Amino acid sequence: MKIDQNQKEEVTFRNHFSSVFEKIWSLILVLAAIIVANISSVADGMDMIANGDAFGQLLAGFGGLILLVIVIVAWNILRWWKTTLTIKGDILIYDRRTLNRLSNNISMSKISNINLEQNLFEMIMGTYTLKIDTSSLTTADNTDLEFVLKKEQAYWVKNYIVEMTHREDKLDSGSQEIQNPTMESMEASQEEKKTVRNRNGYMMDEEDMPFDVEYSVSAVIKNGLVTIRMFQLIVGFGALIGVIASLENVFLAAADINAALGAMVVFVIVIIGAIISLIKRMQQDYHFRARREADKIFVSCGLFKKRNYAVPVNKINAIVLDYTFIGRLCGQAYVKVINVGGENDDVDGMKFLLAGSYRELEEKIKLLLPEFTVSPKSAFQKTSKKVLLHHMLLITFWGGLIGSAIIEGAFALLGYAANLWIPANERIIVLAIYGVIVLFQLLMGFSRYHASAVLLDEKYCAISRGTFGKQIVFIPYDRIQYIHMDQSPFMQLFGLQSGNIKILASVFSQTQNIGTFERSVFAKLADKLKTTY
């Protein structure tokens, strides 16, 4: 069967039946737990039924639960049977004909992400979850379409969409020799498949495809360590100190042993949770690979949950070099691409490259995404020292106002009406706490100043910002929707300005903060934007 945009032929898929089990697995676990917990009662009941006794009583007692289970299972089976995905030319039609009918038509030209995921259960069943996101802000923080298909069907749908979006791009560029993908081409001989696959992306298995960038296990482990967030680091370090303190209390009997052991258990659970989170991120990035194929970027990764996703290059609105606190100390960043779509960890950007030095990332981005030129660090314009002075004065001013209120409140809580009658020890403690807070704020201001830089190239702008971590964002001028600028009285005094850039992305990424710079920087940025449009 030929699927042609200019014909009325269409192909329809139904969710794989295993999706029913994925929907009700939690119900199955609950029932199994109830049966195991009451195994003796269940055995007695089965004996009574076998002997012909009390069947009606058992049915009356558990009839409601049995009916509820039957209704839930029947509803999910009905939903599976009534849910279809139809491909008609360049349109995807998602139809769910249940009591609350839903029909969603998606133009392939609007698709921003094509994602294939496979968890352990799906690996056993030989299925994939197809996830599709569109360039729509109304659904920017959620997946627009999610469908479970057999492996061959999932790859077929993915590759058909890839070819159709590639066809749309050729039409936009004025190319004349364009052919629609057909079922015949997808059902060619294995040798022909290999030839077509290497030329324009028809593949039945991502494992067979050559990738431009691949990461070893050691690189994945390094990425997991250098991308630990500041908050996770503080929580983990605090929990470790808590365990040590609890052990000391237990051995020295300086406190109630039960309370100390209870606290230690809590801290150990926190540490175990942090380790599990680290291992989870590492398995997500296992065998991370990326390649450029025509106008798409393909990424494959995952151990227990495999992911294969394709991102059209023309849907990428920005790229981000993300340095965590540890990564900044080690000079290691990972790369995300920002477009509309994604969920969970991808909602603020899809991971594109694992941790590497600036020079390494520059070379890999040039290979995979030459449309986004990453300039050398030396090309960035550092922010003026007036910005540092502005930060320090602002912290001092607000720190003085807020700090005096905090001090007065602390003294009032201690029961002192006038500062003159406060004992020296308590005065020193309160002032020391306030001093530490102010010093921490000054350190944050200095760190923010040190991370701030900007680059206004001919085709794109690059913004470096951060406090303890750092981000370098590259945004082409033609992806900018508008620039918002403001100026506080303090900024007017120093001739400074702050602002942000709005791009088409999810709510977490659509506002890109520029930071505080001299007014001339914002004037030049506005001129670049006027020239582009």
Secondary structure, DSSP 8 states (H G I E B T S, - for coil): ----TTS---EEEE--THHHHHHHHHHHHHHHHHHHHTHHHHHHHHHHHHTT-SHHHHHHHHHHHHHHHHHHHHHHHHHHHHEEEEEETTEEEEEE-SSS-EEEEEEGGGEEEEEEEE-HHHHHHTEEEEEEEES-GGGTTS-SEEEEEEHHHHHHHHHHHHHHHHHHHHHHTT--------HHHHTS-HHHHHHHHHHH---S-GGGS--SEE--HHHHHHHHHHT--HHHHHHHHHHHHHHHHHHHHHHHT-S-HHHHHHHHHHHHHHHHHHHHHHHHHHHHTTT-EEEEETTEEEEEE-SSSEEEEEEEGGG--EEEEEE-HHHHHHT-EEEEEE-S---GGGTT-EEEEEEE-HHHHHHHHHHH-TTS----GGGSEE--HHHHHHHHHHHHHHHHHHHHHHHHHHHHHTT-SSGGGS-HHHHHHHHHHHHHHHHHHHHHHHHHHHH-EEEE-SSEEEEEE-SSSEEEEEEEGGGEEEEEEE--HHHHHHTEEEEEEEESS-TTTSEEEEEEEEHHHHHHHHHHHHHH-
